[in-house]
Amino acid sequence: MKLVTLKKRRDFVLSNKHGQKIHNKNFILQEYCNPNISNQGLMFGFTATKRIGNAVKRNRAKRRMRALISSLLKEDNILFKEKYSYVLIAKQSILKASFFEMHNQLKQCLSRS
């Protein structure tokens, strides 16, 4: 399954304004269902602000989050709700966290939503 990502700023803003936010040690998960779009499938967005560090660190954080979502989609697609968009916002601790730790935290976030 190919990972479909959010590209438009308005999608990120809608998710931030109306979506459910779940905070974690390494990232913030925003979950949003847009009722205006009927043919939208499962979509993901990844954000790393300048607080994370320079461009190299921000890109690394986004790569790690993409790999995390890809592994969860391969493992268990039922965790994600259909026709929802998910935005992961990186925190600075994501650069030093183990992949296993991030995997467990994301599973906990998804089970809470």
Summary of the structure (lengths in Angstrom):
residues: 113
radius of gyration: 13.3
end to end distance: 22.8
largest distance: 39.0
contacts: 318
relative contact order: 0.26
helix: 46%
strand: 19%
